[in-house]
Amino acid sequence: MGQQLNISRQLSPSPSPSHPPLRDIMSIQVTGKIEKRDIGTGVWVLVAEDGTLYELQKIPKDLPKPCDHLTLIGEPKPDVMTLAAIGTVLEVQSFHHP
């Protein structure tokens, strides 16, 4: 079964004193399982249904860990490097656990 990946892009309003300059904001929705990998002091990753690894950051306290099946919505940070360097960093914004 292939991974369903939903990507949404939003543009912030035009620059003004109350808004920062126009920038592109991207979030993705990925389904998979959460595992802890023993790299360094340990890191939580999302293993997507297609096998892609995402290193999780800004994990909500109520996110079940480990978890066999859930959907995360987050912002990928391909320009962020970590000590684990295990996959693209995904800043978690929300999740759905059936």
N, C-alpha and C positions, 0 to 999 in steps of 0.2 A: 504494500500500500504506500503510495507516494505521500510526501509531506505537503500539507496545505500551508502555504505561506501567504499571508495577506500583508500588503504594504500600503500604508497610507501616508500621504505627504500633505503638509499644511504649510502655508506661508503666513508668517506673522503680519499684522497690519503695517501699513506704511510707517516709516520712522516718525516719531513725534516725541515730545518730552516724556510721555507716559509709556512709550514702547521703544524697545531697542531697535537697532537697524534691522531691516528686512533680512531674515535668514530662513533657511530651509530646515524644517523639522521632520524627521522620519521616524515612524515607529513600525514595528513588525509584530505579527502574531505567529507564534511557533508552538507546535504541539510536540510533546515528548515526555521524557522522564528526567527527574532530578537525581543526581548521584554525587557523592563526595569522592574526590580523587585525592590520593595521597601524594601530592606534590608540595614540597615545602611544608608549611604548617597545615596544609589541606585546603582544598578549594571546592566550592559547589559549582557544578556544571549542569546545563540542560543538554541532554542527548536528544536531538531532534529525531523524528521518525525516519529521516533519511540518513541518520548517522552523523550529521553535522554537530560539532560541539560549540557551545556558547558558555563562556565563563561569566557567571552571574555576579552583578554588583548591585548595590542598593536593594538588597533582598528584604522584602517586608517580613516583619517578625512572625506573622501568621501564615507564611508560606510553608506548606508541609515539606519536610526534608527528612529522609529521602521520600520520593513519590514516584509511583510507577506510571502515572498518566495525568497530565494536566496541560493547560494551554497558558502560555505567558504572553503578555504584551509588553514590549520594551523598545528601547532605542539602542540600536547597535552602535558601538564605538570602535570602528576598525582602526582608528588612529591611536587608541589607548594601548599601552604595553603594560604587562604585569609580570611578576616573577614567575608565575606558573606558565604563562604563554601557551595555554592549552587550546585556545580557540578565540573567536571574536568575542570581545566583551559585550555583554548585553545588560544595560541598565534597566532593571525591572520596574515597570510602571504599574502593572496590575496582573492578576492571574485568575484563571477559572479552573476549579477542581471539581469534576463531576461527582 
